[in-house]
């Protein structure tokens, strides 16, 4: 069991890291501190997702092979001798000084987000009289979600990068980003105020929901490709090993509960299963392009001057789709370069952010879509 001292040291690091953005926000005039904190949490969670991808892509996920510390201490400085010993025994293995720092910085960032959500919860509690109970209850939900995400982070290490655990770790990070964005874009009006924000909601919520579900399925498929190291299973484009429809094994490829590099029977996973994983991601990308492009074009058709914000996000959505196509192809053609892989993950997170922002203009009742409603 990790010692109390270790937890105390890690908590101190999280408090210091969280104090930096809080101090910055405190010195910035204008806009409410609470709202600024909410948007900082969105920004930091996005950064955490991208750095998590960097951790995975540099094979640093086991840079510190225990959890929550590194060889039982709070930072790689104190574990330098153990790390160097492991690196000397296996120079190309999962434990090196650089990889240990990458892994621990990722954990520090995650702890910082958790600490800021705790502060958000305390702030929402202190403002309950003016804002009502909704922000406090929502913050409790965010705290629960980040704790679950932390558990998956621990299992990522203790279960030695098991693909389904690593994949769910990324999926939960995107869910957290979506929830934080939805939280931040709420006005949380002072209940004593008579002023209410009026917004036109002409976008179909059904269409937005369909696009979001399709996107999350595709992100899962992409994460499954990455965590199984199947990016280069089809090393050519647009074909796979020169075939317009390669040989597939869906049962082996999508057997979820198994160890890294192995199939459900404990044997080495076959190349056919890996190319099936890759091919599924490519095929579903076509549906994603159709669904999200349709949503963006539908939003662009709305020319009401009050909908300039929606138009900007629709254009951003199209630009992000183009980025995903370019980086996805680059991952194959240029043999999985780090920058393309990072941009591909960042683009996925940005697409989630964009769809949540567009929900501000969405209505569940198309017949009422042109009416005015309270925010």
C-alpha positions as CSV (number, residue, x, y, z in Angstrom):
1,X,0.0,0.0,0.0
2,X,1.3,3.5,-0.8
3,X,2.4,5.3,2.2
4,X,0.6,8.3,3.7
5,X,3.8,10.4,3.1
6,X,3.6,9.6,-0.6
7,X,-0.1,10.7,-0.8
8,X,0.8,13.9,1.1
9,X,3.6,14.7,-1.3
10,X,1.5,14.1,-4.4
11,X,-1.4,16.1,-2.9
12,X,1.1,19.0,-2.3
13,X,2.3,18.8,-5.9
14,X,-1.4,19.0,-7.1
15,X,-2.1,21.9,-4.8
16,X,0.9,23.8,-6.1
17,X,0.1,23.1,-9.7
18,X,-3.6,24.0,-9.3
19,X,-2.6,27.2,-7.4
20,X,-0.8,28.6,-10.5
21,X,-3.9,28.9,-12.7
22,X,-6.0,30.0,-9.7
23,X,-3.5,32.8,-9.0
24,X,-3.5,33.9,-12.6
25,X,-7.3,34.0,-12.7
26,X,-7.5,35.9,-9.5
27,X,-5.4,38.7,-11.1
28,X,-7.4,38.9,-14.3
29,X,-10.2,41.5,-14.3
30,X,-13.6,41.1,-15.8
31,X,-15.9,38.1,-16.2
32,X,-16.8,36.1,-13.0
33,X,-14.0,34.1,-11.4
34,X,-16.3,31.0,-11.3
35,X,-16.9,31.1,-15.1
36,X,-13.2,31.7,-15.8
37,X,-12.3,28.7,-13.6
38,X,-14.8,26.6,-15.6
39,X,-13.2,27.5,-18.9
40,X,-9.7,26.9,-17.5
41,X,-10.8,23.4,-16.6
42,X,-11.9,22.8,-20.2
43,X,-8.5,24.1,-21.5
44,X,-6.5,22.0,-19.0
45,X,-8.5,18.8,-19.7
46,X,-7.9,19.3,-23.4
47,X,-4.2,19.6,-22.7
48,X,-4.3,16.6,-20.5
49,X,-5.9,14.5,-23.3
50,X,-3.2,15.6,-25.8
51,X,-0.4,14.9,-23.3
52,X,-1.9,11.6,-22.5
53,X,-1.7,10.8,-26.2
54,X,2.0,11.9,-26.1
55,X,2.6,9.6,-23.1
56,X,1.1,6.6,-25.0
57,X,2.7,7.4,-28.3
58,X,6.2,7.6,-26.7
59,X,5.6,4.3,-24.9
60,X,5.9,6.1,-21.6
61,X,2.7,4.6,-20.0
62,X,4.8,2.2,-17.9
63,X,7.7,4.7,-17.4
64,X,6.9,4.4,-13.7
65,X,5.7,0.8,-13.4
66,X,3.7,1.4,-10.1
67,X,1.0,3.8,-9.1
68,X,0.4,6.5,-7.9
69,X,4.1,7.2,-7.4
70,X,7.2,6.2,-9.2
71,X,9.0,3.3,-7.4
72,X,7.1,4.3,-4.3
73,X,8.1,8.0,-4.3
74,X,6.5,11.1,-5.6
75,X,8.9,12.0,-8.4
76,X,11.6,10.5,-10.6
77,X,14.4,12.4,-8.9
78,X,14.0,10.3,-5.8
79,X,13.7,7.1,-7.8
80,X,16.6,7.8,-10.1
81,X,18.7,4.8,-9.1
82,X,15.9,2.4,-9.6
83,X,15.0,3.9,-13.0
84,X,18.6,3.9,-14.2
85,X,19.0,0.3,-13.1
86,X,15.9,-0.7,-15.0
87,X,17.1,1.3,-18.0
88,X,20.5,-0.4,-17.9
89,X,18.9,-3.8,-17.8
90,X,16.7,-3.0,-20.8
91,X,17.7,0.2,-22.7
92,X,14.8,0.0,-25.1
93,X,12.3,-1.1,-22.5
94,X,9.4,0.7,-20.9
95,X,11.4,2.3,-18.1
96,X,13.8,5.1,-18.8
97,X,14.5,8.5,-17.1
98,X,12.7,10.4,-19.9
99,X,9.7,8.1,-20.0
100,X,9.4,8.2,-16.2
101,X,9.2,12.0,-16.3
102,X,6.7,11.9,-19.1
103,X,4.5,9.5,-17.2
104,X,4.7,11.5,-13.9
105,X,4.0,14.8,-15.6
106,X,0.9,13.3,-17.1
107,X,-0.1,12.1,-13.6
108,X,0.7,15.6,-12.1
109,X,-1.6,17.2,-14.8
110,X,-4.4,14.8,-14.0
111,X,-4.1,15.5,-10.3
112,X,-4.2,19.2,-11.1
113,X,-7.4,18.8,-12.9
114,X,-8.8,16.9,-10.0
115,X,-7.7,19.6,-7.5
116,X,-9.3,22.3,-9.7
117,X,-12.6,20.4,-9.8
118,X,-12.5,20.1,-6.0
119,X,-12.0,23.9,-5.9
120,X,-14.9,24.3,-8.4
121,X,-17.1,22.2,-6.1
122,X,-16.2,24.3,-3.1
123,X,-16.9,27.5,-5.0
124,X,-20.3,26.2,-6.3
125,X,-21.2,25.3,-2.7
126,X,-20.3,28.8,-1.5
127,X,-22.5,30.3,-4.3
128,X,-25.5,28.0,-3.7
129,X,-27.7,30.9,-2.4
130,X,-27.2,33.0,-5.5
131,X,-26.7,30.2,-8.2
132,X,-29.0,27.5,-6.8
133,X,-28.1,23.8,-6.3
134,X,-27.6,22.9,-10.0
135,X,-23.9,24.0,-10.3
136,X,-23.1,22.2,-7.0
137,X,-24.8,19.0,-8.0
138,X,-23.1,19.1,-11.5
139,X,-19.7,19.7,-9.9
140,X,-20.3,16.6,-7.7
141,X,-20.9,14.6,-10.9
142,X,-17.7,16.0,-12.4
143,X,-15.8,15.0,-9.3
144,X,-17.2,11.5,-9.5
145,X,-16.3,11.3,-13.2
146,X,-12.7,12.4,-12.6
147,X,-12.4,9.8,-9.8
148,X,-13.5,7.1,-12.1
149,X,-11.1,8.4,-14.7
150,X,-8.3,8.3,-12.1
151,X,-9.2,4.6,-11.4
152,X,-8.8,3.8,-15.1
153,X,-5.4,5.6,-15.0
154,X,-4.3,3.4,-12.2
155,X,-5.5,0.2,-14.0
156,X,-3.7,1.3,-17.1
157,X,-0.5,0.9,-15.1
158,X,-1.4,-2.1,-12.9
159,X,-2.9,-4.1,-15.8
160,X,0.1,-3.3,-18.0
161,X,-1.5,-1.3,-20.8
162,X,-4.4,-3.7,-21.4
163,X,-6.0,-2.3,-24.6
164,X,-9.6,-2.0,-23.4
165,X,-8.5,-0.2,-20.2
166,X,-6.3,2.3,-22.1
167,X,-9.1,2.8,-24.6
168,X,-11.7,3.5,-21.9
169,X,-9.3,5.8,-20.2
170,X,-9.2,8.0,-23.4
171,X,-13.0,7.7,-23.8
172,X,-13.7,8.8,-20.3
173,X,-11.3,11.7,-20.8
174,X,-13.4,12.9,-23.8
175,X,-16.6,12.4,-21.8
176,X,-15.0,14.6,-19.0
177,X,-14.1,17.2,-21.6
178,X,-17.6,17.2,-23.0
179,X,-19.2,17.5,-19.5
180,X,-16.8,20.3,-18.5
181,X,-17.5,22.2,-21.7
182,X,-21.3,21.8,-21.2
183,X,-20.8,23.0,-17.6
184,X,-18.7,26.0,-18.6
185,X,-21.1,27.2,-21.3
186,X,-24.0,27.4,-18.8
187,X,-24.7,31.0,-17.6
188,X,-25.7,29.8,-14.1
189,X,-27.8,32.9,-13.8
190,X,-28.1,34.5,-10.4
191,X,-31.6,33.4,-9.3
192,X,-32.3,36.8,-7.8
193,X,-31.7,38.5,-11.2
194,X,-34.6,39.3,-13.5
195,X,-32.3,39.3,-16.5
196,X,-32.4,36.2,-18.7
197,X,-30.4,35.4,-21.8
198,X,-32.5,34.8,-24.8
199,X,-31.2,32.4,-27.5
200,X,-32.5,31.2,-30.8
201,X,-32.3,27.4,-31.1
202,X,-32.7,26.4,-34.8
203,X,-30.4,23.4,-34.9
204,X,-31.9,19.9,-34.6
205,X,-30.8,18.3,-31.4
206,X,-31.6,14.9,-32.9
207,X,-29.1,15.5,-35.7
208,X,-26.5,16.7,-33.2
209,X,-27.0,13.6,-31.1
210,X,-26.7,11.3,-34.0
211,X,-23.5,13.0,-35.1
212,X,-22.1,12.9,-31.5
213,X,-22.8,9.1,-31.1
214,X,-21.1,8.4,-34.5
215,X,-18.1,10.5,-33.5
216,X,-17.7,8.7,-30.2
217,X,-17.9,5.3,-31.9
218,X,-15.2,6.4,-34.3
219,X,-13.0,7.7,-31.4
220,X,-13.4,4.4,-29.7
221,X,-12.3,2.6,-32.9
222,X,-9.4,5.0,-33.3
223,X,-8.3,4.4,-29.7
224,X,-8.6,0.7,-30.3
225,X,-6.3,1.0,-33.3
226,X,-3.7,3.0,-31.3
227,X,-3.8,0.8,-28.1
228,X,-3.4,-2.3,-30.1
229,X,-0.6,-0.7,-32.2
230,X,-2.5,-1.5,-35.4
231,X,-1.8,1.8,-37.1
232,X,0.6,0.2,-39.6
233,X,-1.3,-3.0,-40.0
234,X,-2.5,-1.5,-43.3
235,X,0.7,0.4,-44.5
236,X,-0.8,1.7,-47.7
237,X,-3.7,4.0,-48.6
238,X,-6.5,3.9,-49.7
239,X,-6.1,0.1,-50.0
240,X,-4.9,-2.2,-47.3
241,X,-2.0,-4.4,-48.3
242,X,-3.0,-3.7,-51.9
243,X,-6.5,-5.0,-51.4
244,X,-9.7,-2.9,-51.7
245,X,-11.2,-5.3,-49.0
246,X,-8.6,-7.1,-47.0
247,X,-9.0,-10.4,-45.2
248,X,-10.6,-9.8,-41.8
249,X,-11.2,-11.6,-38.5
250,X,-13.7,-9.5,-36.5
251,X,-14.0,-11.9,-33.6
252,X,-10.3,-11.9,-32.8
253,X,-9.8,-8.2,-33.6
254,X,-12.7,-7.1,-31.4
255,X,-12.3,-9.5,-28.5
256,X,-12.1,-6.7,-25.9
257,X,-10.9,-8.4,-22.7
258,X,-7.3,-9.5,-23.4
259,X,-3.7,-8.6,-22.7
260,X,-1.7,-6.3,-25.0
261,X,-0.4,-8.1,-28.0
262,X,-2.4,-11.3,-27.3
263,X,-5.8,-12.6,-28.3
264,X,-8.5,-14.0,-26.0
265,X,-6.8,-17.4,-25.9
266,X,-3.5,-15.9,-24.7
267,X,-1.7,-16.4,-28.0
268,X,-0.1,-13.7,-30.1
269,X,-2.7,-11.6,-31.9
270,X,-2.7,-12.3,-35.7
271,X,-1.8,-9.8,-38.3
272,X,-5.3,-10.3,-39.8
273,X,-6.9,-9.3,-36.6
274,X,-4.8,-6.1,-36.5
275,X,-5.6,-5.2,-40.0
276,X,-9.3,-5.8,-39.2
277,X,-9.0,-3.3,-36.3
278,X,-7.4,-0.8,-38.7
279,X,-9.8,-1.4,-41.5
280,X,-12.9,-0.9,-39.2
281,X,-11.6,2.6,-38.3
282,X,-11.1,3.5,-41.9
283,X,-14.6,2.4,-43.0
284,X,-16.4,4.1,-40.1
285,X,-14.5,7.3,-41.0
286,X,-16.6,7.6,-44.1
287,X,-19.8,7.7,-42.0
288,X,-18.3,10.2,-39.7
289,X,-17.5,12.5,-42.6
290,X,-21.0,12.3,-43.9
291,X,-22.7,12.8,-40.5
292,X,-20.6,15.7,-39.3
293,X,-20.3,17.4,-42.6
294,X,-24.1,17.3,-42.9
295,X,-24.4,18.8,-39.5
296,X,-22.0,21.6,-40.3
297,X,-23.6,22.4,-43.6
298,X,-27.0,22.4,-42.0
299,X,-25.7,24.9,-39.4
300,X,-24.2,27.1,-42.2
301,X,-27.6,27.3,-43.9
302,X,-28.9,29.3,-40.9
303,X,-28.2,32.8,-41.9
304,X,-29.9,34.6,-39.0
305,X,-27.6,37.4,-37.7
306,X,-28.2,36.1,-34.2
307,X,-26.5,32.9,-35.1
308,X,-23.0,34.1,-36.0
309,X,-21.6,31.9,-33.2
310,X,-23.2,28.8,-34.6
311,X,-21.7,29.6,-38.0
312,X,-18.2,30.0,-36.6
313,X,-18.4,26.6,-34.9
314,X,-19.8,25.0,-38.1
315,X,-16.8,26.3,-40.0
316,X,-14.5,25.1,-37.3
317,X,-16.2,21.6,-37.5
318,X,-15.4,21.4,-41.2
319,X,-11.8,22.5,-40.7
320,X,-11.4,19.9,-38.0
321,X,-12.8,17.2,-40.2
322,X,-10.2,18.2,-42.9
323,X,-7.5,18.0,-40.2
324,X,-8.6,14.6,-39.2
325,X,-8.5,13.3,-42.8
326,X,-5.0,14.8,-43.4
327,X,-3.5,13.5,-40.2
328,X,-5.2,10.1,-40.5
329,X,-3.8,9.6,-44.0
330,X,-0.4,10.9,-42.8
331,X,-0.3,8.3,-40.0
332,X,-0.4,5.6,-42.6
333,X,1.6,7.2,-45.5
334,X,4.4,8.6,-43.3
335,X,4.5,5.5,-40.9
336,X,2.9,7.0,-37.8
337,X,4.9,10.2,-37.2
338,X,4.5,11.6,-33.7
339,X,3.2,15.0,-34.7
340,X,0.5,13.6,-37.0
341,X,-0.6,11.1,-34.3
342,X,-0.8,13.9,-31.7
343,X,-2.7,16.2,-34.0
344,X,-5.1,13.4,-34.8
345,X,-5.9,12.9,-31.1
346,X,-6.1,16.6,-30.5
347,X,-8.5,16.9,-33.5
348,X,-10.8,14.3,-32.0
349,X,-10.9,16.2,-28.7
350,X,-11.6,19.4,-30.6
351,X,-14.4,17.8,-32.5
352,X,-16.0,16.8,-29.2
353,X,-15.6,20.3,-27.9
354,X,-17.1,21.8,-31.1
355,X,-20.2,19.6,-31.0
356,X,-20.9,20.4,-27.3
357,X,-20.6,24.1,-28.1
358,X,-23.0,23.8,-30.9
359,X,-25.5,22.2,-28.6
360,X,-26.2,25.8,-27.3
361,X,-28.2,26.3,-30.5
362,X,-29.9,22.9,-30.6
363,X,-33.6,22.2,-29.9
364,X,-35.4,18.9,-29.4
365,X,-38.5,20.3,-31.1
366,X,-37.8,21.3,-34.7
367,X,-41.2,22.9,-35.0
368,X,-40.2,25.2,-32.2
369,X,-36.7,25.7,-33.4
370,X,-37.3,29.3,-34.5
371,X,-38.9,30.4,-31.2
372,X,-37.1,32.2,-28.4
373,X,-36.3,30.3,-25.3
374,X,-34.7,30.9,-21.9
375,X,-31.1,29.8,-21.5
